[in-house]
Amino acid sequence: MSLTKPMLGLAVGGVLGLLDGLSGFFEPSLAAVMTSVITFSLLKGLLAGVATGYVSQRVDSMLLGILAGTGIAALLSLLVILKAGMALFWDILLPGMLLGAIVGFATQRFGRTKQSAIPTQ
């Protein structure tokens, strides 16, 4: 049984967001704020994932799914950048956009569109 596109987006976005946040351990200057980095990265991944899943449910195009994921994640990344500061602009924006592109691909390729509860034969 496969997941619906929004649920798959939530799962993939959450995992990738968590990995993105944990990658902050490679930057020693972030040690004091790692809890916030992980939390905001996880939230960004979850929100981008579910939003991309809903868009992917409405369109049946791999390109549009990837572009939607990239755009949604970029907007959410910009919100994080406003809080974190411009010094980390590319360090936040690029991984966020990659996360969105992967979620857009996954939801279009592997997600199930909403179907009726009664199976047809």
GROMACS elastic network, one bead per residue, 0.5 to 0.9 nm:
[ bonds ]
;  ai    aj funct       b0    kb
    2     8     6  0.84635   500
    2   110     6  0.76188   500
    2   111     6  0.66961   500
    2   112     6  0.61522   500
    3     6     6  0.80552   500
    3     7     6  0.59245   500
    3     8     6  0.55213   500
    3   110     6  0.81502   500
    3   111     6  0.58042   500
    3   112     6  0.57873   500
    3   113     6  0.85767   500
    4     7     6  0.53102   500
    4     8     6  0.60354   500
    4     9     6  0.84503   500
    4    53     6  0.80460   500
    4    57     6  0.83321   500
    4   107     6  0.82596   500
    4   110     6  0.88412   500
    4   111     6  0.52588   500
    4   113     6  0.56732   500
    4   114     6  0.63420   500
    5     8     6  0.51088   500
    5     9     6  0.59597   500
    5    10     6  0.85146   500
    5    50     6  0.80298   500
    5    52     6  0.82714   500
    5    54     6  0.67251   500
    5    55     6  0.87865   500
    5    56     6  0.66857   500
    5    57     6  0.60663   500
    5   106     6  0.85628   500
    5   107     6  0.51022   500
    5   108     6  0.73536   500
    5   110     6  0.78391   500
    5   112     6  0.55659   500
    5   113     6  0.62480   500
    5   114     6  0.81346   500
    6    10     6  0.61051   500
    6    11     6  0.86868   500
    6    49     6  0.70632   500
    6    51     6  0.70509   500
    6    52     6  0.71086   500
    6    54     6  0.52913   500
    6    55     6  0.84447   500
    6    56     6  0.80079   500
    6    57     6  0.75116   500
    6   107     6  0.75568   500
    6   111     6  0.79432   500
    7    11     6  0.62488   500
    7    12     6  0.86379   500
    7    49     6  0.82173   500
    7    50     6  0.66348   500
    7    53     6  0.71297   500
    7   107     6  0.88987   500
    7   111     6  0.82615   500
    8    11     6  0.50931   500
    8    12     6  0.60298   500
    8    13     6  0.81628   500
    8    49     6  0.77161   500
    8    50     6  0.78515   500
    8    53     6  0.70867   500
    8   103     6  0.83526   500
    8   106     6  0.77229   500
    8   107     6  0.62264   500
    8   110     6  0.80771   500
    8   111     6  0.61428   500
    8   112     6  0.85844   500
    9    12     6  0.52502   500
    9    13     6  0.55947   500
    9    14     6  0.80876   500
    9    45     6  0.88880   500
    9    46     6  0.76819   500
    9    47     6  0.88917   500
    9    48     6  0.77704   500
    9    50     6  0.50281   500
    9    51     6  0.77231   500
    9    52     6  0.65121   500
    9    54     6  0.84687   500
    9   103     6  0.58380   500
    9   104     6  0.77373   500
    9   106     6  0.74828   500
    9   107     6  0.59003   500
    9   111     6  0.81640   500
   10    13     6  0.51980   500
   10    14     6  0.58334   500
   10    15     6  0.85598   500
   10    45     6  0.76697   500
   10    46     6  0.51817   500
   10    47     6  0.73100   500
   10    48     6  0.78470   500
   10    51     6  0.83999   500
   10    52     6  0.88020   500
   10    53     6  0.75816   500
   10   103     6  0.87514   500
   11    14     6  0.51865   500
   11    15     6  0.62765   500
   11    16     6  0.86361   500
   11    45     6  0.89932   500
   11    46     6  0.74288   500
   11    49     6  0.73760   500
   11    50     6  0.84572   500
   12    15     6  0.52673   500
   12    16     6  0.60885   500
   12    17     6  0.83274   500
   12    45     6  0.80183   500
   12    46     6  0.81072   500
   12    49     6  0.67446   500
   12    99     6  0.88305   500
   12   102     6  0.83643   500
   12   103     6  0.62296   500
   12   106     6  0.78405   500
   12   107     6  0.87328   500
   13    16     6  0.51848   500
   13    17     6  0.57475   500
   13    18     6  0.83822   500
   13    42     6  0.79314   500
   13    43     6  0.89001   500
   13    44     6  0.80277   500
   13    46     6  0.50189   500
   13    47     6  0.76294   500
   13    48     6  0.65561   500
   13    50     6  0.76234   500
   13    99     6  0.69822   500
   13   100     6  0.76940   500
   13   102     6  0.85665   500
   13   103     6  0.61871   500
   14    17     6  0.50474   500
   14    18     6  0.60685   500
   14    19     6  0.85871   500
   14    41     6  0.86941   500
   14    42     6  0.57390   500
   14    43     6  0.74423   500
   14    44     6  0.81922   500
   14    45     6  0.50064   500
   14    47     6  0.83974   500
   14    48     6  0.89022   500
   14    49     6  0.72047   500
   15    18     6  0.51913   500
   15    19     6  0.62589   500
   15    20     6  0.85856   500
   15    42     6  0.77094   500
   15    45     6  0.75825   500
   15    46     6  0.83776   500
   16    19     6  0.50255   500
   16    20     6  0.60012   500
   16    21     6  0.85584   500
   16    41     6  0.86591   500
   16    42     6  0.77917   500
   16    45     6  0.64505   500
   16    46     6  0.88462   500
   16    99     6  0.63532   500
   16   102     6  0.89239   500
   16   103     6  0.87238   500
   17    21     6  0.61737   500
   17    22     6  0.85847   500
   17    38     6  0.79873   500
   17    39     6  0.88949   500
   17    40     6  0.84100   500
   17    43     6  0.71775   500
   17    44     6  0.65190   500
   17    46     6  0.70481   500
   17    96     6  0.81554   500
   17    99     6  0.73592   500
   18    21     6  0.50917   500
   18    22     6  0.61271   500
   18    23     6  0.85905   500
   18    38     6  0.63355   500
   18    39     6  0.79788   500
   18    41     6  0.62342   500
   18    43     6  0.85899   500
   18    45     6  0.75114   500
   19    22     6  0.50211   500
   19    23     6  0.61412   500
   19    38     6  0.84078   500
   19    41     6  0.83468   500
   19    42     6  0.82150   500
   20    23     6  0.51992   500
   20    24     6  0.72112   500
   20    37     6  0.88735   500
   20    38     6  0.76284   500
   20    41     6  0.62544   500
   20    42     6  0.78092   500
   20    45     6  0.86606   500
   20    95     6  0.70744   500
   20    96     6  0.80803   500
   20    99     6  0.84599   500
   21    24     6  0.55901   500
   21    25     6  0.81774   500
   21    34     6  0.79123   500
   21    35     6  0.88303   500
   21    36     6  0.87822   500
   21    37     6  0.55339   500
   21    39     6  0.72990   500
   21    40     6  0.75980   500
   21    42     6  0.67106   500
   22    25     6  0.59181   500
   22    26     6  0.83425   500
   22    34     6  0.81136   500
   22    37     6  0.79915   500
   22    38     6  0.60622   500
   22    41     6  0.86460   500
   23    26     6  0.58070   500
   23    27     6  0.79065   500
   23    38     6  0.87658   500
   24    27     6  0.54417   500
   24    28     6  0.80332   500
   24    30     6  0.65694   500
   24    31     6  0.80591   500
   24    34     6  0.69322   500
   24    37     6  0.70499   500
   24    38     6  0.77953   500
   25    28     6  0.65892   500
   25    29     6  0.89745   500
   25    30     6  0.71664   500
   25    31     6  0.68915   500
   25    34     6  0.73977   500
   26    30     6  0.85921   500
   27    30     6  0.57962   500
   27    31     6  0.74980   500
   28    31     6  0.55584   500
   28    32     6  0.87944   500
   29    32     6  0.74247   500
   29    33     6  0.86953   500
   30    33     6  0.54608   500
   30    34     6  0.59098   500
   30    37     6  0.79905   500
   31    34     6  0.54137   500
   31    35     6  0.87673   500
   32    35     6  0.81352   500
   33    36     6  0.54788   500
   33    37     6  0.62952   500
   33    38     6  0.88128   500
   34    38     6  0.60276   500
   34    39     6  0.83709   500
   35    38     6  0.53542   500
   35    39     6  0.60815   500
   35    40     6  0.85855   500
   36    39     6  0.50223   500
   36    40     6  0.59252   500
   36    41     6  0.82774   500
   37    40     6  0.54222   500
   37    41     6  0.59889   500
   37    42     6  0.84542   500
   38    41     6  0.51905   500
   38    42     6  0.60108   500
   38    43     6  0.85634   500
   39    42     6  0.52101   500
   39    43     6  0.61716   500
   39    44     6  0.85127   500
   40    43     6  0.50613   500
   40    44     6  0.59157   500
   40    45     6  0.84639   500
   40    80     6  0.72886   500
   41    44     6  0.50230   500
   41    45     6  0.61106   500
   41    46     6  0.86015   500
   41    77     6  0.86873   500
   41    80     6  0.85054   500
   41    96     6  0.84553   500
   42    45     6  0.51009   500
   42    46     6  0.61569   500
   42    47     6  0.86170   500
   43    46     6  0.50672   500
   43    47     6  0.60311   500
   43    48     6  0.83273   500
   44    47     6  0.53191   500
   44    48     6  0.59178   500
   44    49     6  0.82732   500
   44    73     6  0.72155   500
   44    76     6  0.61631   500
   44    77     6  0.71548   500
   44    80     6  0.83087   500
   44    96     6  0.80606   500
   45    48     6  0.51865   500
   45    49     6  0.58029   500
   45    50     6  0.85748   500
   45    73     6  0.75990   500
   45    76     6  0.88878   500
   45    96     6  0.79152   500
   45    99     6  0.72872   500
   45   100     6  0.79864   500
   46    49     6  0.50655   500
   46    50     6  0.62367   500
   46    51     6  0.85331   500
   47    50     6  0.54413   500
   47    51     6  0.60603   500
   47    52     6  0.83722   500
   47    72     6  0.87899   500
   47    73     6  0.83422   500
   47    76     6  0.82136   500
   48    51     6  0.52500   500
   48    52     6  0.58732   500
   48    53     6  0.83857   500
   48    69     6  0.68477   500
   48    70     6  0.87897   500
   48    72     6  0.58732   500
   48    73     6  0.52710   500
   48    74     6  0.89650   500
   48    76     6  0.73019   500
   48    99     6  0.84761   500
   48   100     6  0.66053   500
   48   103     6  0.81593   500
   49    52     6  0.52090   500
   49    53     6  0.60541   500
   49    54     6  0.87253   500
   49    69     6  0.75590   500
   49    72     6  0.88421   500
   49    73     6  0.83267   500
   49    99     6  0.86917   500
   49   100     6  0.72513   500
   49   103     6  0.61267   500
   49   104     6  0.80166   500
   49   107     6  0.87090   500
   50    54     6  0.63136   500
   50    55     6  0.87434   500
   51    54     6  0.52043   500
   51    55     6  0.63677   500
   51    56     6  0.85995   500
   51    68     6  0.88519   500
   51    69     6  0.79756   500
   51    72     6  0.74229   500
   52    55     6  0.50567   500
   52    56     6  0.59780   500
   52    57     6  0.84890   500
   52    65     6  0.71412   500
   52    66     6  0.85503   500
   52    68     6  0.62535   500
   52    69     6  0.50802   500
   52    70     6  0.87441   500
   52    72     6  0.70589   500
   52    73     6  0.86489   500
   52   100     6  0.76672   500
   52   103     6  0.70909   500
   52   104     6  0.61068   500
   52   107     6  0.76894   500
   53    57     6  0.61093   500
   53    58     6  0.88173   500
   53    65     6  0.83817   500
   53    69     6  0.83716   500
   53   103     6  0.79280   500
   53   104     6  0.73199   500
   53   107     6  0.58953   500
   53   108     6  0.81718   500
   53   111     6  0.81540   500
   54    57     6  0.50557   500
   54    58     6  0.66409   500
   55    58     6  0.52534   500
   55    59     6  0.64436   500
   55    64     6  0.87368   500
   55    65     6  0.70437   500
   55    68     6  0.70622   500
   55    69     6  0.84368   500
   55   104     6  0.89233   500
   56    59     6  0.52427   500
   56    60     6  0.67547   500
   56    61     6  0.78601   500
   56    62     6  0.84715   500
   56    64     6  0.78278   500
   56    65     6  0.53170   500
   56    66     6  0.87850   500
   56    68     6  0.80086   500
   56    69     6  0.87289   500
   56   104     6  0.71555   500
   56   107     6  0.64398   500
   56   108     6  0.59865   500
   56   111     6  0.86212   500
   56   113     6  0.87405   500
   57    60     6  0.73132   500
   57    65     6  0.89922   500
   57   107     6  0.82738   500
   57   108     6  0.79831   500
   57   111     6  0.84463   500
   57   112     6  0.82349   500
   57   113     6  0.59011   500
   57   114     6  0.77477   500
   58   113     6  0.87990   500
   59    62     6  0.86164   500
   59    64     6  0.71960   500
   59    65     6  0.72880   500
   59   108     6  0.87820   500
   60    64     6  0.78871   500
   60    65     6  0.78151   500
   60   108     6  0.72790   500
   61    64     6  0.52569   500
   61    65     6  0.61100   500
   61    66     6  0.86480   500
   61   108     6  0.72824   500
   62    65     6  0.50874   500
   62    66     6  0.61978   500
   62    67     6  0.85597   500
   62   104     6  0.76648   500
   62   105     6  0.64772   500
   62   108     6  0.58345   500
   62   109     6  0.74824   500
   63    66     6  0.52411   500
   63    67     6  0.60768   500
   63    68     6  0.84432   500
   63   104     6  0.85520   500
   63   105     6  0.82418   500
   64    67     6  0.50161   500
   64    68     6  0.58325   500
   64    69     6  0.83950   500
   64   104     6  0.81711   500
   65    68     6  0.51281   500
   65    69     6  0.61219   500
   65    70     6  0.85535   500
   65   101     6  0.79925   500
   65   103     6  0.84382   500
   65   105     6  0.63941   500
   65   106     6  0.89332   500
   65   107     6  0.75779   500
   65   108     6  0.62173   500
   66    69     6  0.51252   500
   66    70     6  0.60830   500
   66    71     6  0.85316   500
   66   100     6  0.71339   500
   66   102     6  0.71872   500
   66   103     6  0.74205   500
   66   105     6  0.54237   500
   66   106     6  0.87927   500
   66   107     6  0.89678   500
   66   108     6  0.82015   500
   67    70     6  0.50570   500
   67    71     6  0.60013   500
   67    72     6  0.84690   500
   67   100     6  0.81929   500
   67   101     6  0.67764   500
   67   104     6  0.72592   500
   68    71     6  0.51388   500
   68    72     6  0.59754   500
   68    73     6  0.84074   500
   68   100     6  0.77365   500
   68   101     6  0.79366   500
   68   104     6  0.67738   500
   69    72     6  0.52697   500
   69    73     6  0.60281   500
   69    74     6  0.83640   500
   69    97     6  0.76428   500
   69    98     6  0.88228   500
   69    99     6  0.78808   500
   69   101     6  0.52192   500
   69   102     6  0.76729   500
   69   103     6  0.62566   500
   69   105     6  0.81962   500
   70    73     6  0.53249   500
   70    74     6  0.59787   500
   70    75     6  0.86947   500
   70    96     6  0.77739   500
   70    98     6  0.68270   500
   70    99     6  0.74069   500
   70   102     6  0.83369   500
   70   103     6  0.84966   500
   70   104     6  0.73936   500
   71    74     6  0.50012   500
   71    75     6  0.62477   500
   71    76     6  0.86977   500
   71    97     6  0.71645   500
   71   100     6  0.73168   500
   71   101     6  0.85489   500
   72    75     6  0.52671   500
   72    76     6  0.63671   500
   72    77     6  0.85811   500
   72    97     6  0.82365   500
   72   100     6  0.69398   500
   73    76     6  0.50888   500
   73    77     6  0.59451   500
   73    78     6  0.85301   500
   73    93     6  0.83420   500
   73    96     6  0.55150   500
   73    97     6  0.54789   500
   73    98     6  0.83312   500
   73    99     6  0.71189   500
   73   100     6  0.50715   500
   73   101     6  0.83589   500
   74    78     6  0.61595   500
   74    79     6  0.87796   500
   74    93     6  0.61520   500
   74    94     6  0.80807   500
   74    96     6  0.60687   500
   74    97     6  0.52908   500
   74   100     6  0.76712   500
   75    78     6  0.50932   500
   75    79     6  0.65668   500
   75    80     6  0.89375   500
   75    93     6  0.88476   500
   76    79     6  0.51344   500
   76    80     6  0.65499   500
   76    81     6  0.87396   500
   76    93     6  0.89394   500
   76    96     6  0.80484   500
   77    80     6  0.50357   500
   77    81     6  0.61268   500
   77    82     6  0.86824   500
   77    89     6  0.88372   500
   77    92     6  0.62686   500
   77    93     6  0.54744   500
   77    94     6  0.87259   500
   77    95     6  0.88766   500
   77    96     6  0.59181   500
   77    97     6  0.79277   500
   78    82     6  0.62305   500
   78    83     6  0.87821   500
   78    89     6  0.80923   500
   78    92     6  0.81057   500
   78    93     6  0.68685   500
   79    82     6  0.52022   500
   79    83     6  0.67101   500
   79    84     6  0.88179   500
   80    83     6  0.51902   500
   80    84     6  0.60285   500
   80    85     6  0.82980   500
   80    92     6  0.77359   500
   80    93     6  0.89475   500
   81    85     6  0.54200   500
   81    86     6  0.61741   500
   81    87     6  0.86376   500
   81    88     6  0.70018   500
   81    89     6  0.60316   500
   81    92     6  0.68134   500
   81    93     6  0.78093   500
   82    85     6  0.55713   500
   82    86     6  0.70436   500
   82    89     6  0.89560   500
   83    86     6  0.88109   500
   84    87     6  0.81099   500
   84    88     6  0.71315   500
   84    89     6  0.86048   500
   85    88     6  0.62505   500
   85    89     6  0.72666   500
   86    90     6  0.86062   500
   87    90     6  0.82440   500
   87    91     6  0.85962   500
   88    91     6  0.51232   500
   88    92     6  0.61254   500
   88    93     6  0.84278   500
   89    92     6  0.55622   500
   89    93     6  0.59805   500
   89    94     6  0.84693   500
   90    94     6  0.56393   500
   90    95     6  0.82290   500
   91    94     6  0.62490   500
   91    95     6  0.69210   500
   91    96     6  0.88297   500
   92    95     6  0.59586   500
   92    96     6  0.61749   500
   92    97     6  0.87714   500
   93    96     6  0.51295   500
   93    97     6  0.61287   500
   93    98     6  0.86637   500
   94    97     6  0.51749   500
   94    98     6  0.62168   500
   94    99     6  0.85859   500
   95    98     6  0.50055   500
   95    99     6  0.60663   500
   95   100     6  0.86246   500
   96    99     6  0.50349   500
   96   100     6  0.63004   500
   96   101     6  0.87398   500
   97   100     6  0.50087   500
   97   101     6  0.61961   500
   97   102     6  0.86561   500
   98   101     6  0.50835   500
   98   102     6  0.62013   500
   98   103     6  0.85637   500
   99   102     6  0.52720   500
   99   103     6  0.61813   500
   99   104     6  0.85661   500
  100   103     6  0.50838   500
  100   104     6  0.59782   500
  100   105     6  0.85341   500
  101   104     6  0.50383   500
  101   105     6  0.61736   500
  101   106     6  0.85843   500
  102   105     6  0.51149   500
  102   106     6  0.60582   500
  102   107     6  0.85444   500
  103   106     6  0.50370   500
  103   107     6  0.59764   500
  103   108     6  0.84771   500
  104   107     6  0.53851   500
  104   108     6  0.62501   500
  104   109     6  0.85297   500
  105   108     6  0.53416   500
  105   109     6  0.59479   500
  105   110     6  0.82406   500
  106   109     6  0.51485   500
  106   110     6  0.55309   500
  106   111     6  0.69078   500
  107   110     6  0.55577   500
  107   112     6  0.80229   500
  108   111     6  0.58834   500
  108   112     6  0.84090   500
  109   112     6  0.88093   500
  112   115     6  0.82626   500
  115   118     6  0.85052   500
  115   119     6  0.86547   500
  116   119     6  0.69711   500
  116   120     6  0.88214   500
